[in-house]
Amino acid sequence: MKNIAIAIFIVFIVITLGLYLVSFQVRETESCLVTRFGEAVRQISESRSVPYFKWPFPIEQVHKFDSRMRVFAPKLEETATAGGEPIIVNTYVVWRIAEPLDFFNAVKTVRRAEDEVLLSRIRNTQKSVIGNHHFSEFINSDTARIKFDQIQDEMLTDLQQALADADYGIEIKALGIKQLKINEEVSKEVFERMKAERERRTATIILQGTVEANRIKTDAELKSRELIAAAEARAKIIRGKGDEGAAKYFEMLDADPELAMLLRDLEALRKIFADRTTLVVPTDEKPFNLLKGMPKVKAGGANK
């Protein structure tokens, strides 16, 4: 019995080793490439419960690649803008292996893909895209003139096109500028330029304010003169009417003083009682004494 158990154990080990040599599994996060004597024969990107089979090594070999997203952020690189100002840019990319066959034929390893392919392509992209934009589009006191998003989109498009044309089997999902630096000399120039720009803007605002203040002052003086002239003309008209009315009363006063005074008192009563008015006054006071009865006035000013 002991010999049978040992034999069964040996057979089990042999079968297990055989299955290990001729079968393999593919995870959901992996894609595989099967090569036969170094030549690619199969590309597998689907995972399943049952294993895949192959010829044992060295006839066939399985190369597994992680198909998940990777982030690659190379070291800071100095790049010149369209105006010649040097800026230090730190760009990151999110990428993955999209085509295992093309990736294996062109690159083979992830380290080589990042250190050689992506690094050189990112440098070329930075030089070509950033070289078409001025420094003021990166750093500016006016946020409306900053074009960070546009520059990143242009870099992403340029990098995707370059990798697609070269058939590296690499897909770039996203690109961004993580860090932007400038050296000390450029910093001084930038701050001086920003200071001069703010001073020019301040002078422009002050000049516009002065012009507007002068315009408002001039309009106010003009309207003031017009109002004064209109008031004086109105006053002359009123004085003329008053003088005309007074002249009539003077004529009446000269002709018959008592009649003129009576007419004056009646006019005063008419104005007092034009609206509904309640007054408590002695009836002896003028002109309210007229309410008790009209005095007799004789032509020539003599009372009866």
Secondary structure, 3 states (H helix, E strand, C coil): CHHHHHHHHHHHHHHHHHHHHHEECCCCCEEEEEEECCEEEEEECCCCCCCEECCCCCCEEEEEEECCCEEECCCCEEEECCCCCEEEEEEEEEEEECCHHHHHHHCCCHHHHHHHHHHHHHHHHHHHHHCCCCHHHCCCCCHHHCCHHHHHHHHHHHHHHHHHHHCCCEEEEEEEEEEEECCHHHHHHHHHHHHHHHHHHHHHHHHHHHHHHHHHHHHHHHHHHHHHHHHHHHHHHHHHHHHHHHHHHHHHHHHCHHHHHHHHHHHHHHHHCCCCCCCCCCCCCCCHHHHCCCCCECCCCCEC
